[in-house]
Amino acid sequence: MIRMYPELFAKLVECLRQLPGVGEKSAQRYAFFLLEKDEEFLLEFAEVLKRVKKELHPCPRCGFLQSGERCVICDDLSREKDRIMVVSYDQDVVAMEKTNTFNGVYHVLGGVISAKKGIYPDDLNINSLIERVENNAVTEVIIAISPTIDGETTALYLDKLLKDKGVLVTRLASGLPMGASLDYADELTLIKALNNRRKFEE
């Protein structure tokens, strides 16, 4: 940070740099943008940030973002509750919903297994998935995890846990190359991957 900037401005830039994909130049542009906005906008912006942290929580059933007792998807009576799509992050749910292809429900793990990053099965929302499968009339679990190395590790781990639960376990098929991130895939690719999903290999 250039020393000519006031300390408070430098702190604002440093905070903005914590956002994904934001470098120092972008952070500076965002900081100047905020300075140009009127006080009413900034107060509303600050209030929204406080409320987001205080009021938004994972849905106790599926783990997706919610502000009430359960998320809008779990509360939707038209959804097919017997099919659960397992994803890593909230944004993966948003990506799949944009395809208007899947009418089941979701389960958000909150990440993927990664020994390198110190993330293990107990750190993820996995136990509640097993409980959902055991205590509800679930017929299919679709593993929709980005095909990275950690994603594959997580998918295989889930398949092993679900093998003896009397449920069909499938995964997204062609269209998603190794290393791809689900939330960056276009809608047509996701539709193709969902429609051509396949059983896990023995």
BELCOR-V172886 format. One record per residue. RES is the residue in one small letter. D_LAST is the distance of its C-alpha to the last C-alpha in whole Angstrom. Layout:
RES&D_LAST, RES&D_LAST
This chain:
m&54, i&58, r&60, m&63, y&60, p&61, e&59, l&58, f&57, a&55, k&53, l&52, v&51, e&49, c&47, l&46, r&45, q&42, l&41, p&38, g&39, v&42, g&44, e&48, k&50, s&48, a&48, q&52, r&52, y&50, a&53, f&56, f&55, l&55, l&58, e&59, k&58, d&61, e&61, e&59, f&56, l&55, l&56, e&54, f&51, a&52, e&52, v&48, l&47, k&48, r&47, v&43, k&43, k&44, e&43, l&40, h&37, p&33, c&33, p&32, r&29, c&27, g&29, f&30, l&34, q&36, s&40, g&40, e&39, r&36, c&34, v&35, i&32, c&31, d&35, d&35, l&35, s&33, r&30, e&27, k&26, d&23, r&21, i&21, m&20, v&20, v&22, s&23, y&27, d&29, q&30, d&26, v&27, v&31, a&29, m&27, e&30, k&32, t&30, n&31, t&27, f&26, n&27, g&25, v&26, y&24, h&23, v&25, l&23, g&26, g&25, v&22, i&21, s&23, a&24, k&27, k&28, g&28, i&26, y&24, p&22, d&25, d&27, l&24, n&25, i&21, n&23, s&25, l&21, i&20, e&23, r&23, v&20, e&22, n&25, n&25, a&24, v&21, t&19, e&17, v&16, i&16, i&15, a&18, i&19, s&20, p&18, t&20, i&19, d&20, g&18, e&15, t&15, t&16, a&13, l&10, y&13, l&13, d&10, k&10, l&13, l&13, k&10, d&13, k&15, g&15, v&15, l&13, v&11, t&12, r&13, l&16, a&16, s&18, g&22, l&21, p&21, m&20, g&23, a&24, s&25, l&24, d&28, y&29, a&28, d&30, e&29, l&29, t&26, l&24, i&25, k&23, a&20, l&20, n&21, n&18, r&15, r&12, k&9, f&6, e&4, e&0
